[in-house]
Amino acid sequence: MATPYSGNVPPLAQPAQDTAAGPVIRKITLSDLHQALRLGWEDFKAVPSHAIILCVIYPVLGLALARTVLGYSVLPLLFPLAAGFALLGPFAALGLYELSHRRELGQEASAWDALDVLRSPSFGAMLGLGTLLLALFVTWVATAQAIYVATFGYEAAAGIPDFAHRVLTTPQGWWLIIVGCGAGFLFAVVALCISVVSFPLMLDRHAGAADAIVTSLRAVARNPVPMAVWGLIVAALLVVGSLPLFLGLAVVMPLLGHATWHLYHMVIAPDPNPQPIPLRPQRERRSAADFPAALFPWRRKDDA
């Protein structure tokens, strides 16, 4: 049984209840970002295998995309693909939010429990916002490709040394870096503003996608400096995690996912009048020996 715990939140006076405009937004400081990362690391250490199982698909996805996108040399897209994980990360971390939530409540956390997010009443709203982030990701990759083609044309690089020489030692390459990073910054700002607390809010309070986006925008507007620093922290950690063939994302992604949940609790004041949530049916615990019979529940009933 996990030990109950709670994250420290800014001890600021807040209105007694949420306003008609939405949840109450707290003012946070840079020290709260450090606290969120620390609590996220504690969650990761408590359930490391489950978090890695959930997030290891991202290195695999990155490598697969790098081999198949557009059917030719994808060296120019490797950096945009790695940077694009920042756009998809908030949706990809849904299971991690669930694990952190269960630990806060002092409940057991396992890989099966992470899948409970699929039964959330607001999962449809989460899926809708996730689709929006996916569209943003695809648009970013297409934009990055268009910038590269406008700079160097359609001729593919002969290899990594040739590509590095083009980008790092030529005026065209410097222009590519400046314009590409500028465009990527704009995409990242949009993703951060609409999703920094959106998914945890939908999971916690079962809010709609529109309300969650508006609350996220309000949170960024009230805490512009901490949110900007948070965006830089996310970008830096994703770069570090992407360097060893994306494998570091198996640690970075769960850390950021858990930390985002705690950041949400620091930014959004608790709901003084929470709506009752229907109890979820208890799921039967199964062992690995039940596979693949567990996939066919009607057979188990016949055998009983």
C-alpha positions as CSV (number, residue, x, y, z in Angstrom):
1,M,0.0,0.0,0.0
2,A,1.5,3.3,-1.0
3,T,2.0,5.9,1.8
4,P,-0.2,8.9,1.5
5,Y,1.6,12.2,0.8
6,S,0.8,15.6,-0.5
7,G,2.8,18.2,-2.3
8,N,3.6,21.6,-0.8
9,V,1.5,24.4,-2.4
10,P,2.0,28.1,-2.2
11,P,0.3,29.3,1.1
12,L,-1.4,32.3,-0.5
13,A,-4.8,33.5,0.4
14,Q,-7.4,32.5,-2.2
15,P,-11.1,33.0,-2.8
16,A,-13.3,30.6,-1.0
17,Q,-14.5,28.9,-4.1
18,D,-14.0,28.7,-7.8
19,T,-15.4,31.7,-9.8
20,A,-17.8,31.6,-12.7
21,A,-14.7,32.1,-15.0
22,G,-13.3,28.8,-13.9
23,P,-11.0,27.3,-11.2
24,V,-8.9,29.6,-9.0
25,I,-5.4,30.2,-10.3
26,R,-2.6,30.4,-7.8
27,K,0.5,32.6,-8.2
28,I,3.6,30.3,-8.1
29,T,7.3,30.9,-7.9
30,L,10.4,29.3,-9.4
31,S,10.9,27.3,-6.2
32,D,7.6,25.6,-6.9
33,L,9.0,24.3,-10.2
34,H,11.8,22.7,-8.3
35,Q,9.3,21.2,-5.9
36,A,7.2,19.8,-8.7
37,L,10.3,18.1,-10.2
38,R,11.3,16.7,-6.9
39,L,7.8,15.2,-6.3
40,G,7.8,13.9,-9.8
41,W,11.1,12.2,-9.2
42,E,9.7,10.6,-6.1
43,D,6.8,9.2,-8.1
44,F,9.1,7.9,-10.7
45,K,11.2,6.1,-8.1
46,A,8.1,4.6,-6.5
47,V,6.8,3.1,-9.8
48,P,9.8,3.1,-12.2
49,S,8.9,0.0,-14.2
50,H,5.4,1.1,-14.9
51,A,6.5,4.5,-16.0
52,I,9.1,3.1,-18.3
53,I,6.6,0.7,-19.9
54,L,4.3,3.6,-20.6
55,C,7.0,5.8,-22.1
56,V,9.4,3.5,-23.9
57,I,7.1,3.7,-26.9
58,Y,8.4,7.2,-27.5
59,P,12.0,6.2,-28.3
60,V,10.6,3.4,-30.5
61,L,8.2,5.9,-32.2
62,G,11.0,8.4,-32.8
63,L,13.3,5.8,-34.4
64,A,10.4,4.4,-36.5
65,L,9.5,7.8,-37.8
66,A,13.1,8.6,-38.6
67,R,13.2,5.5,-40.8
68,T,9.9,5.9,-42.6
69,V,8.9,9.6,-42.9
70,L,8.5,10.6,-46.6
71,G,10.4,7.5,-47.7
72,Y,13.9,9.2,-48.1
73,S,16.7,10.5,-46.0
74,V,15.2,12.0,-42.8
75,L,18.2,13.5,-41.2
76,P,16.7,17.0,-41.5
77,L,13.7,15.8,-39.6
78,L,15.4,14.1,-36.7
79,F,15.6,17.3,-34.6
80,P,12.0,18.4,-35.4
81,L,10.8,14.9,-34.4
82,A,12.7,15.1,-31.1
83,A,11.5,18.6,-30.5
84,G,7.9,17.5,-31.3
85,F,7.8,15.2,-28.3
86,A,7.2,18.4,-26.3
87,L,4.0,18.9,-28.3
88,L,2.7,15.4,-27.7
89,G,4.0,14.9,-24.2
90,P,1.0,16.4,-22.2
91,F,-1.4,13.9,-23.8
92,A,1.1,11.0,-23.7
93,A,1.5,11.4,-20.0
94,L,-2.1,10.7,-19.1
95,G,-1.3,7.4,-17.5
96,L,1.4,9.0,-15.5
97,Y,-1.0,11.6,-14.1
98,E,-3.2,8.7,-13.0
99,L,-0.4,7.1,-11.2
100,S,0.5,10.3,-9.4
101,H,-3.1,10.8,-8.5
102,R,-3.4,7.4,-6.9
103,R,-0.2,7.9,-4.9
104,E,-1.6,11.2,-3.6
105,L,-4.7,9.3,-2.4
106,G,-2.5,6.6,-0.7
107,Q,-3.6,3.9,-3.1
108,E,-1.6,1.2,-4.8
109,A,-0.1,2.2,-8.2
110,S,0.5,-0.3,-11.0
111,A,0.5,-0.4,-14.8
112,W,-3.1,-1.6,-14.7
113,D,-4.1,1.4,-12.7
114,A,-2.5,3.7,-15.2
115,L,-5.0,2.4,-17.8
116,D,-7.9,3.5,-15.6
117,V,-7.5,6.9,-17.4
118,L,-9.3,5.2,-20.4
119,R,-12.4,4.9,-18.3
120,S,-12.4,8.5,-17.1
121,P,-15.7,10.4,-17.9
122,S,-13.7,13.1,-19.6
123,F,-11.5,10.7,-21.7
124,G,-13.4,11.9,-24.8
125,A,-12.4,15.5,-24.1
126,M,-8.8,14.4,-23.5
127,L,-8.8,12.5,-26.8
128,G,-10.1,15.6,-28.5
129,L,-7.3,17.8,-27.1
130,G,-4.8,15.1,-27.8
131,T,-5.9,15.1,-31.5
132,L,-5.4,18.9,-31.5
133,L,-1.8,18.4,-30.2
134,L,-1.2,15.7,-32.8
135,A,-2.3,18.1,-35.6
136,L,0.0,20.7,-34.1
137,F,2.9,18.1,-34.2
138,V,2.2,17.2,-37.8
139,T,2.0,20.8,-38.8
140,W,5.3,21.5,-37.0
141,V,7.1,18.6,-38.8
142,A,5.7,19.8,-42.2
143,T,6.8,23.3,-41.4
144,A,10.3,22.2,-40.5
145,Q,10.6,20.2,-43.7
146,A,9.4,23.2,-45.7
147,I,12.0,25.4,-44.1
148,Y,14.8,22.9,-44.9
149,V,13.7,22.5,-48.5
150,A,13.5,26.3,-48.9
151,T,17.1,26.5,-47.6
152,F,18.9,23.5,-49.3
153,G,16.4,22.2,-51.8
154,Y,15.3,18.6,-52.2
155,E,18.8,17.2,-52.5
156,A,19.3,14.7,-49.6
157,A,22.4,14.9,-47.5
158,A,25.0,12.2,-48.2
159,G,25.3,11.3,-44.5
160,I,25.6,12.7,-41.0
161,P,29.0,14.4,-41.7
162,D,27.6,16.1,-44.8
163,F,24.4,17.2,-43.1
164,A,26.3,18.6,-40.1
165,H,28.7,20.5,-42.5
166,R,25.7,22.0,-44.3
167,V,23.9,23.1,-41.2
168,L,26.8,24.2,-39.0
169,T,29.3,25.7,-41.4
170,T,27.3,27.5,-44.1
171,P,25.3,30.8,-44.0
172,Q,22.3,28.8,-45.3
173,G,22.7,26.5,-42.3
174,W,22.8,29.3,-39.8
175,W,19.7,30.8,-41.4
176,L,18.0,27.4,-41.1
177,I,18.9,27.2,-37.4
178,I,17.6,30.7,-36.6
179,V,14.3,30.3,-38.6
180,G,13.7,26.7,-37.6
181,C,14.3,27.4,-33.9
182,G,12.1,30.5,-34.1
183,A,9.2,28.5,-35.7
184,G,9.7,25.7,-33.2
185,F,9.5,28.2,-30.4
186,L,6.1,29.5,-31.6
187,F,4.7,25.9,-31.8
188,A,6.0,25.2,-28.3
189,V,4.5,28.3,-26.8
190,V,1.1,27.4,-28.3
191,A,1.3,23.8,-27.0
192,L,2.4,25.0,-23.5
193,C,-0.3,27.6,-23.3
194,I,-3.2,25.3,-24.1
195,S,-2.0,22.2,-22.3
196,V,0.2,23.0,-19.3
197,V,-2.6,22.1,-16.8
198,S,-5.4,21.0,-19.2
199,F,-5.1,17.2,-19.1
200,P,-4.6,17.0,-15.3
201,L,-7.6,19.3,-14.9
202,M,-9.8,17.0,-17.1
203,L,-8.6,14.0,-15.2
204,D,-9.1,15.5,-11.8
205,R,-12.3,17.5,-12.3
206,H,-13.6,16.0,-15.5
207,A,-13.7,19.3,-17.2
208,G,-14.4,19.8,-20.8
209,A,-11.7,20.4,-23.4
210,A,-12.7,24.1,-23.9
211,D,-12.8,24.8,-20.2
212,A,-9.5,23.1,-19.7
213,I,-7.8,25.1,-22.4
214,V,-9.2,28.4,-21.1
215,T,-8.0,27.5,-17.6
216,S,-4.5,26.6,-18.9
217,L,-4.4,30.0,-20.7
218,R,-5.4,31.8,-17.5
219,A,-2.7,29.9,-15.6
220,V,0.0,31.0,-18.1
221,A,-1.3,34.6,-18.0
222,R,-1.1,34.7,-14.2
223,N,2.3,33.0,-14.0
224,P,4.2,34.1,-17.2
225,V,7.7,33.9,-15.8
226,P,7.4,30.5,-14.0
227,M,5.6,29.1,-17.0
228,A,8.2,30.3,-19.4
229,V,10.9,28.8,-17.2
230,W,8.9,25.5,-17.0
231,G,8.8,25.5,-20.8
232,L,12.6,25.9,-20.9
233,I,13.0,23.1,-18.4
234,V,10.8,20.8,-20.5
235,A,12.7,21.6,-23.6
236,A,16.1,21.2,-22.0
237,L,15.2,17.8,-20.5
238,L,13.7,16.6,-23.8
239,V,16.9,17.5,-25.6
240,V,19.0,15.7,-23.1
241,G,16.7,12.7,-23.2
242,S,16.8,12.6,-27.1
243,L,20.6,12.7,-27.5
244,P,21.2,8.9,-26.9
245,L,19.0,7.8,-29.7
246,F,15.9,9.0,-27.9
247,L,16.4,6.3,-25.2
248,G,16.7,8.9,-22.4
249,L,13.1,9.8,-23.0
250,A,12.2,6.6,-21.1
251,V,13.3,8.5,-18.0
252,V,12.6,12.1,-19.0
253,M,9.0,11.6,-20.1
254,P,7.8,9.9,-16.8
255,L,9.6,12.5,-14.7
256,L,8.0,15.4,-16.6
257,G,4.6,13.6,-16.6
258,H,4.6,13.2,-12.8
259,A,6.0,16.7,-12.2
260,T,3.2,18.2,-14.4
261,W,0.6,16.6,-12.1
262,H,2.2,18.3,-9.1
263,L,2.6,21.6,-10.9
264,Y,-1.1,21.4,-11.7
265,H,-1.9,21.1,-8.0
266,M,0.3,24.0,-7.2
267,V,-1.3,26.3,-9.8
268,I,-4.9,25.3,-9.5
269,A,-6.5,25.8,-6.1
270,P,-8.5,22.8,-4.7
271,D,-12.2,22.6,-5.6
272,P,-14.1,23.5,-2.4
273,N,-17.3,21.8,-3.7
274,P,-16.1,18.7,-5.6
275,Q,-18.8,16.9,-7.6
276,P,-19.3,13.3,-6.6
277,I,-17.7,10.9,-9.1
278,P,-19.3,7.5,-9.7
279,L,-17.2,4.8,-8.2
280,R,-15.2,2.8,-10.7
281,P,-15.8,-1.0,-10.6
282,Q,-13.0,-2.9,-9.0
283,R,-10.9,-4.7,-11.6
284,E,-9.9,-8.3,-11.0
285,R,-6.2,-8.6,-10.4
286,R,-4.6,-11.1,-12.7
287,S,-1.1,-12.6,-12.9
288,A,1.1,-13.0,-16.0
289,A,0.1,-16.7,-16.0
290,D,-3.4,-15.7,-17.0
291,F,-2.2,-14.5,-20.4
292,P,-3.5,-15.0,-23.1
293,A,-6.7,-16.4,-21.4
294,A,-7.3,-13.0,-19.8
295,L,-8.1,-11.7,-23.3
296,F,-11.2,-13.9,-23.5
297,P,-13.3,-13.4,-20.3
298,W,-16.2,-15.5,-21.6
299,R,-13.9,-18.5,-21.7
300,R,-13.0,-18.0,-18.1
301,K,-16.7,-18.0,-17.2
302,D,-17.4,-21.2,-19.1
303,D,-14.5,-22.9,-17.3
304,A,-15.6,-21.8,-13.9
